[in-house]
Amino acid sequence: MNRQFDLIQAGAHKTLAERQDDVPWQQGTIHDLRKTYGTLMARHVPMHELRHLMGHAKIDTTADFYPGVGEDVADRVRAAFSA
């Protein structure tokens, strides 16, 4: 899967470079896609659902990695689970 992702990125960079002279490009990883998905989903689903989508065992992990939910919500979840 990583090899396919690398090939897709190389093709996209080549196509973009054909249209523009100076194209800054940072090679991404599959994990970057996971982080992007988690960040985008954090804006739309409750944290307890995001925890399941991301496969985290603890909601604290989700709150730490995806603050897009809002820090006030993350703090309330941490307080609730530590009580």
PyMOL commands that set and color helices and strands:
alter all, ss='L'
color gray80, all
select helices_A, chain A and resi 2-19+30-42+47-54+59-65+67-69+71-82
alter helices_A, ss='H'
color red, helices_A
deselect
rebuild
show_as cartoon
